[in-house]
Each structure stands twice: as C-alpha cells, then as structure tokens.
C-alpha cells in the first residue's frame, strides 16, 4: 500500500500531477532522502513494489521516482525504465542500489535512469534533481491550452455557431 509521509512544509500547492515516489523494500533510502530534502522538501510517497509504484505513477504522470534495484527485479526495472519515456514522458527516475549492484549503472542509465546511487551519502544530488523537477512541474490542473488562454492579455475569443469569432467580455 502507498504510504504518504507527512513532512513539515507540505502544502496543497504541490504540483497536482507530480509526486516524489520512493520504491524500495525497506525504507532506509526514503529516510536518507528526507534528510537531504530538509523540512521544506516535497512529500515522499513510499511503495514496496514496482507494480505498486507504477500504479501511483499512472495517476501522477509527471512524478520523480527513486527506485531501488534488487537482484530479483533487475529485468522488470530495466523494462519499466525503458517504457517510461513513452508512457510517462514528464516523469523522471533515479535508481539506488547496494554497491554490489553498481555494475548495472550504465545499463540502467541507457534504459532511462537520470542518476544512479550506490551509497546514501550521494543522495544530495538526487534531492537537488527532485527539487528542480518539482520546480518545473505545472501547478495547474487545467489543460495546457486553457492555462495559456487564461494568461493572455486580451479577452478570450469564442467561435459562434456560424464559425465567426466573437469576443467574450
């Protein structure tokens, strides 16, 4: 089950389609990431399996993922990373693993991982990437075209039944 973890500084103005999702067996990486993010960091959602993580990602397609590489799920993780760009083009994923799994780094990067970490001390860079990802995420639930129209400096134009443009005052 997805476990949202409250952190001081959480607010309702988090991007609606963006979550910080940590997928790992235990919880140690999530704790280390929270420490790096500090009090003002985004809320961390923890999952314990790749299918559960992808279920959450399906509802929040612009999320930033921190995925743990484990020997039993290497092929599944690589396949999911490779399909992410097509299925969730606004999402990004970093991978964490024990040092003994470091030989997979280049293969995971080729599949789509933006970063690979083999020690919790290196999570500062991942925290910075997650912050930048959140800073660039859209804050509105409206479709992009509606958002652009709402920001135009002139009144909106509506098409009439006969196809002529009418100004909306």
C-alpha positions as CSV (number, residue, x, y, z in Angstrom):
1,X,0.0,0.0,0.0
2,X,1.2,3.5,-0.8
3,X,2.3,5.3,2.4
4,X,2.3,9.1,2.1
5,X,4.6,10.5,4.7
6,X,3.8,14.0,6.1
7,X,6.7,16.4,6.3
8,X,6.7,19.9,7.8
9,X,6.2,22.3,5.0
10,X,3.9,20.1,3.0
11,X,1.3,22.2,1.3
12,X,-1.7,21.9,-1.1
13,X,0.2,23.8,-3.8
14,X,2.4,20.8,-4.6
15,X,2.1,20.2,-8.4
16,X,-1.1,18.1,-8.9
17,X,0.4,15.6,-11.4
18,X,3.8,15.3,-9.7
19,X,4.8,13.2,-6.7
20,X,8.1,12.1,-5.2
21,X,7.8,8.4,-5.2
22,X,10.3,6.1,-3.5
23,X,10.1,2.4,-4.4
24,X,12.1,0.2,-2.0
25,X,11.8,-2.9,0.1
26,X,12.8,-1.4,3.5
27,X,12.6,2.3,4.0
28,X,16.2,3.3,4.5
29,X,16.6,5.2,1.2
30,X,13.4,7.2,1.9
31,X,14.7,8.2,5.3
32,X,18.0,9.3,3.8
33,X,16.3,11.2,1.0
34,X,14.0,13.0,3.5
35,X,17.1,14.0,5.5
36,X,18.6,15.5,2.3
37,X,15.4,17.3,1.3
38,X,15.0,19.0,4.7
39,X,11.8,20.4,6.1
40,X,10.7,22.3,3.0
41,X,11.0,19.3,0.7
42,X,8.1,17.7,-1.1
43,X,6.1,14.9,0.5
44,X,7.6,11.5,-0.1
45,X,5.3,8.6,-1.1
46,X,6.7,5.2,-0.4
47,X,5.8,2.0,-2.3
48,X,7.2,-1.5,-1.7
49,X,6.9,-3.0,-5.2
50,X,7.3,-1.8,-8.9
51,X,3.7,-2.6,-9.8
52,X,2.5,-0.5,-6.8
53,X,4.9,2.3,-7.8
54,X,3.6,2.3,-11.4
55,X,0.0,2.3,-10.2
56,X,0.8,5.6,-8.3
57,X,2.7,6.9,-11.3
58,X,-0.3,6.3,-13.6
59,X,-2.2,8.8,-11.6
60,X,0.6,11.3,-11.3
61,X,2.5,11.1,-14.6
62,X,4.9,13.9,-14.0
63,X,6.4,12.3,-10.9
64,X,10.0,11.9,-9.8
65,X,10.9,8.3,-8.9
66,X,13.6,6.9,-6.7
67,X,13.7,3.2,-7.5
68,X,15.7,0.5,-5.6
69,X,17.5,-2.1,-7.8
70,X,17.3,-5.6,-6.3
71,X,18.7,-8.8,-7.8
72,X,15.2,-10.4,-8.2
73,X,13.8,-7.4,-10.2
74,X,16.6,-6.3,-12.5
75,X,14.8,-7.3,-15.7
76,X,11.5,-5.8,-14.6
77,X,13.1,-2.5,-13.5
78,X,15.0,-2.2,-16.8
79,X,11.8,-2.8,-18.9
80,X,9.8,-0.3,-16.9
81,X,12.5,2.4,-17.2
82,X,12.7,1.7,-20.9
83,X,9.0,2.3,-21.3
84,X,8.8,5.3,-19.1
85,X,9.7,7.9,-21.8
86,X,6.9,6.6,-24.0
87,X,4.3,6.1,-21.2
88,X,5.1,8.9,-18.8
89,X,7.3,11.5,-20.8
90,X,7.2,14.0,-17.9
91,X,8.4,11.6,-15.3
92,X,12.0,11.1,-14.2
93,X,13.6,8.2,-12.3
94,X,16.8,7.8,-10.3
95,X,18.0,4.4,-9.2
96,X,19.5,3.4,-5.9
97,X,21.3,0.1,-5.1
98,X,23.8,-1.7,-2.9
99,X,27.4,-1.2,-4.0
100,X,27.5,-4.8,-5.2
101,X,24.9,-3.9,-8.0
102,X,27.0,-0.9,-9.3
103,X,27.9,-2.8,-12.5
104,X,24.3,-2.2,-13.7
105,X,24.7,1.6,-13.7
106,X,25.3,2.1,-17.4
107,X,22.6,-0.3,-18.4
108,X,20.1,1.5,-16.1
109,X,21.1,4.9,-17.5
110,X,20.7,3.6,-21.0
111,X,17.2,2.4,-20.1
112,X,16.3,5.8,-18.8
113,X,17.5,6.4,-15.3
114,X,18.7,10.0,-14.8
115,X,21.1,9.1,-11.9
116,X,22.4,6.0,-10.1
117,X,23.4,6.0,-6.5
118,X,25.2,3.2,-4.6
119,X,25.5,5.0,-1.2
120,X,23.1,7.1,0.8
121,X,25.8,9.8,1.1
122,X,25.2,10.5,-2.6
123,X,21.5,11.3,-2.3
124,X,22.2,15.1,-2.1
125,X,22.3,15.2,-5.9
126,X,19.1,13.2,-6.2
127,X,17.4,15.6,-3.7
128,X,18.5,18.5,-5.9
129,X,17.2,16.8,-9.0
130,X,13.8,16.2,-7.4
131,X,13.6,19.8,-6.3
132,X,14.3,21.1,-9.8
133,X,11.8,18.6,-11.2
134,X,9.1,19.9,-8.8
135,X,10.0,23.5,-9.6
136,X,9.4,22.9,-13.3
137,X,6.2,20.9,-12.9
138,X,2.9,22.6,-13.9
139,X,0.9,23.9,-10.9
140,X,-2.5,23.9,-12.5
141,X,-5.0,21.1,-13.1
142,X,-6.3,22.8,-16.2
143,X,-5.2,21.6,-19.6
144,X,-2.2,23.5,-21.0
145,X,-4.2,25.3,-23.7
146,X,-6.7,26.6,-21.1
147,X,-3.9,27.7,-18.9
148,X,-2.3,29.6,-21.8
149,X,-5.6,31.3,-22.8
150,X,-6.2,32.4,-19.2
151,X,-2.8,34.2,-19.2
152,X,-3.3,36.1,-22.5
153,X,-3.5,39.9,-22.1
154,X,-6.6,40.3,-24.2
155,X,-10.2,39.0,-23.7
156,X,-10.9,35.4,-24.8
157,X,-12.5,34.7,-28.3
158,X,-15.3,32.2,-28.8
159,X,-16.4,30.6,-32.0
160,X,-20.1,31.3,-32.9
161,X,-22.4,28.7,-34.3
162,X,-21.7,30.0,-37.8
163,X,-17.9,30.0,-37.3
164,X,-17.4,33.7,-36.8
165,X,-15.2,34.7,-33.9
166,X,-16.9,36.7,-31.0
167,X,-15.1,38.5,-28.2
168,X,-16.2,37.4,-24.7
169,X,-16.4,40.4,-22.4
